[in-house]
Amino acid sequence: MSTARIPPIQCLLTFEALARLRSVTQASEELHVTPSAISHRVRQLEEIIGTKLFGRADFSLTTEGSEYLAHVREGLAILQKFPSSTSVPGKRKLRLAVTPTFARSILIPRLRQFTDAYPEIDLTLQVSIPLLDVVAEDADLTVRFGAGRYSDLEYLCLTKDEVTPLASPTYVREHGPFESAQDLDNMPLLRSPLEPWRTWFAANGLDWPEPTEGSQFNDIGLMCDCAAAGMGIALVRLKLGAPWLEQGSLVRLGTADAFMRNVPSPHAHYLCWRTGAMDRWEVAAFTEWLKKAMA
């Protein structure tokens, strides 16, 4: 027997509570979840069964909702006879592989929104650094940074970014002022294969080759920490560098006019998954949430 159209038990419990109490606040208190989780579960249930359950803002039921409620209560009554095995189902598991700095700078500050809205999903975060072949092969979703065009995966672009040179305030005071891009000549430029300098050089009219000397990092967050410690100048994506800029441990060099415009990075962050993964509602729910959270 196919179970593709059987809704999660949490959705059914939420529907029954909301139909009985006719209050999102009271239903959330009874079920110990947030009001947003109540709203999400009802929408999810309506999408799964293809029927509008509530007709108005006072949570009065539609004709179909009343009929469905009777079936739901009958089913829940049966399940309550077997509390040890069926009335407390396990949470849905979702495994996410993510690059370290994206996780720290972009995902984690927003992640509470997801866990509040989807308390029925247990999320496992795993570090993934494809550049070093550090991958989580069993991940349901993977955040990758690159040029896209992943032939073996389905994917969507999460965010594009711009790069600009950053350094610590002390470094800028001691080695500045930086009045033009040419002033970076003979300065220690921190390097990463994740963000080559040649893109920024070319956009600023410099025909300099990619630096081959100086400290090199395979993690942007580590490079930002070292730049904040005064080791040199780092070329950083603004969205990833936001925590350091907000704390004041890194600053831009010179003025916008002196360093022209911010330069678009040749790479972007992509959310990737294997064909068929979106058939699982928890995978689809996280993907939709992340798209909106980063919009």
FENLIN-V747833 format. One record per residue. RES is the residue in one small letter. PHI is phi in radians with two decimals (NA if undefined). PSI is psi in whole degrees, 0 to 359 (NA if undefined). NEAR is the number of other C-alpha atoms within 8 Angstrom. Layout:
res;phi;psi;near
RES;PHI;PSI;NEAR
RES;PHI;PSI;NEAR
//
This chain:
res;phi;psi;near
m;NA;133;2
s;-1.31;140;4
t;-1.98;16;5
a;-1.10;330;4
r;-1.79;9;7
i;-1.46;119;6
p;-1.23;157;9
p;-1.06;145;6
i;-1.05;328;7
q;-1.08;324;8
c;-1.16;319;12
l;-1.18;317;11
l;-1.09;321;8
t;-1.16;316;13
f;-1.03;314;11
e;-1.13;319;11
a;-1.17;317;11
l;-1.19;322;12
a;-1.16;326;11
r;-1.39;317;6
l;-1.59;334;8
r;0.96;39;11
s;-2.70;122;9
v;-1.10;320;10
t;-1.10;313;7
q;-1.16;322;8
a;-1.13;320;15
s;-1.16;323;13
e;-1.19;320;9
e;-1.17;321;7
l;-1.63;355;7
h;1.08;44;6
v;-2.31;172;10
t;-1.37;157;10
p;-0.99;323;10
s;-1.13;327;8
a;-1.17;322;13
i;-1.05;311;13
s;-1.09;318;9
h;-1.11;316;9
r;-1.12;321;12
v;-1.16;316;11
r;-1.07;318;8
q;-1.09;317;9
l;-1.10;317;11
e;-1.11;323;11
e;-1.18;320;8
i;-1.17;315;9
i;-1.58;351;8
g;1.21;32;6
t;-2.44;139;8
k;-1.37;124;9
l;-1.68;324;11
f;-1.98;136;10
g;-1.62;327;9
r;-2.39;177;7
a;-1.19;342;6
d;-1.49;9;6
f;1.13;30;11
s;-1.29;145;10
l;-1.45;147;12
t;-1.30;172;10
t;-1.03;316;7
e;-1.15;324;10
g;-1.12;320;12
s;-1.12;318;10
e;-1.14;318;8
y;-1.17;322;8
l;-1.03;320;11
a;-1.08;317;8
h;-1.17;319;8
v;-1.09;315;10
r;-1.13;323;9
e;-1.11;315;8
g;-1.15;318;8
l;-1.13;323;8
a;-1.09;321;8
i;-1.17;316;8
l;-1.13;327;10
q;-1.14;345;9
k;-1.33;346;6
f;-2.24;62;9
p;-1.12;331;9
s;-1.28;339;6
s;-2.10;336;7
t;-2.26;339;9
s;-1.48;348;9
v;-2.15;78;7
p;-1.20;155;7
g;-1.21;159;4
k;-1.26;156;7
r;-1.33;140;8
k;-1.80;134;9
l;-2.33;124;12
r;-1.90;123;12
l;-2.10;125;13
a;-1.78;129;15
v;-2.49;147;14
t;-1.25;149;12
p;-1.04;309;11
t;-1.27;326;11
f;-1.04;319;10
a;-1.10;312;10
r;-1.23;318;9
s;-1.52;327;13
i;-2.04;311;11
l;-1.33;306;9
i;-1.06;321;9
p;-1.06;340;8
r;-1.81;349;9
l;-1.16;333;8
r;-1.05;326;8
q;-1.04;319;7
f;-1.23;313;10
t;-1.16;330;9
d;-1.21;321;11
a;-1.38;335;10
y;-2.27;66;8
p;-1.17;346;9
e;-1.46;0;7
i;-1.93;125;11
d;-1.62;119;9
l;-1.78;129;8
t;-1.93;122;8
l;-1.73;133;8
q;-2.27;143;9
v;-1.36;136;11
s;-2.33;126;13
i;-2.29;82;11
p;-0.96;330;8
l;-1.00;327;6
l;-1.85;13;5
d;1.08;26;6
v;-1.62;98;9
v;-2.25;156;9
a;-1.90;95;9
e;-1.16;336;4
d;-1.66;10;5
a;-1.22;144;10
d;-1.38;323;12
l;-2.35;144;11
t;-2.32;132;12
v;-1.64;124;13
r;-2.17;152;11
f;-2.05;122;10
g;3.07;203;8
a;-1.63;2;7
g;1.44;204;9
r;1.02;51;4
y;-1.53;103;7
s;-1.16;335;5
d;-1.70;3;5
l;-2.40;156;9
e;-1.57;150;10
y;-2.78;163;9
l;-2.44;150;7
c;-1.40;123;10
l;-1.49;313;10
t;-2.82;139;8
k;-1.72;165;10
d;-2.61;170;10
e;-2.11;151;11
v;-1.96;151;13
t;-2.71;151;12
p;-1.25;137;10
l;-2.28;150;13
a;-2.65;171;16
s;-1.29;152;13
p;-0.98;320;10
t;-1.10;318;7
y;-1.08;318;11
v;-1.14;319;12
r;-1.13;321;8
e;-1.37;330;6
h;-2.00;352;6
g;-1.43;192;7
p;-1.33;152;7
f;-1.80;104;11
e;-1.82;347;9
s;-2.71;165;9
a;-1.06;330;9
q;-1.08;338;6
d;-1.21;352;7
l;-1.39;354;8
d;-1.08;131;5
n;1.24;10;4
m;-1.56;149;7
p;-1.24;111;8
l;-1.73;119;10
l;-1.27;140;15
r;-2.07;150;15
s;-2.65;134;12
p;-1.12;344;7
l;-1.32;340;7
e;-2.55;84;9
p;-1.18;144;9
w;-1.25;335;10
r;-1.04;330;9
t;-1.10;314;10
w;-1.23;321;10
f;-0.98;308;11
a;-1.08;320;10
a;-1.18;338;8
n;-1.80;19;9
g;1.29;21;6
l;-1.82;134;8
d;-1.73;30;6
w;-1.27;146;7
p;-1.37;168;5
e;-1.07;131;7
p;-1.00;140;8
t;-2.02;358;4
e;-2.21;158;4
g;1.92;166;9
s;-1.10;139;7
q;-2.17;146;8
f;-2.38;142;11
n;-1.77;8;8
d;-2.38;126;10
i;-1.14;322;11
g;-1.08;319;10
l;-1.12;320;8
m;-1.11;320;14
c;-1.10;318;13
d;-1.06;319;8
c;-1.25;324;10
a;-1.13;320;16
a;-1.12;333;12
a;-1.47;2;7
g;1.58;17;10
m;-1.36;344;9
g;2.73;201;12
i;-1.89;132;12
a;-1.99;142;13
l;-1.64;114;12
v;-2.25;140;13
r;-1.22;134;11
l;-1.09;321;10
k;-1.22;322;9
l;-1.28;328;12
g;-1.50;0;12
a;-0.95;316;9
p;-1.04;320;8
w;-1.25;322;11
l;-1.17;319;10
e;-1.18;325;7
q;-1.35;343;7
g;1.47;6;8
s;-1.37;342;10
l;-2.26;147;14
v;-2.38;161;10
r;-1.31;158;9
l;-1.60;130;10
g;1.10;210;10
t;-1.97;168;8
a;-1.05;322;7
d;-1.17;321;6
a;-1.16;325;10
f;-1.94;25;13
m;0.97;209;7
r;-1.54;166;6
n;-1.15;145;8
v;-1.79;127;10
p;-1.04;134;8
s;-1.21;143;12
p;-1.27;353;6
h;-2.10;170;9
a;-2.59;168;14
h;-1.61;134;12
y;-2.19;143;14
l;-1.71;125;12
c;-2.14;151;12
w;-2.73;159;11
r;-1.38;153;9
t;-0.99;131;7
g;1.72;344;5
a;-1.12;328;9
m;-1.24;353;8
d;-1.22;341;7
r;-1.52;127;7
w;-1.12;328;7
e;-1.20;327;10
v;-1.19;314;13
a;-1.12;322;10
a;-1.14;317;8
f;-1.16;319;9
t;-1.07;314;8
e;-1.13;319;8
w;-1.10;315;9
l;-1.15;321;8
k;-1.02;314;9
k;-1.21;322;7
a;-1.14;332;7
m;-1.76;2;7
a;-1.19;NA;4
//
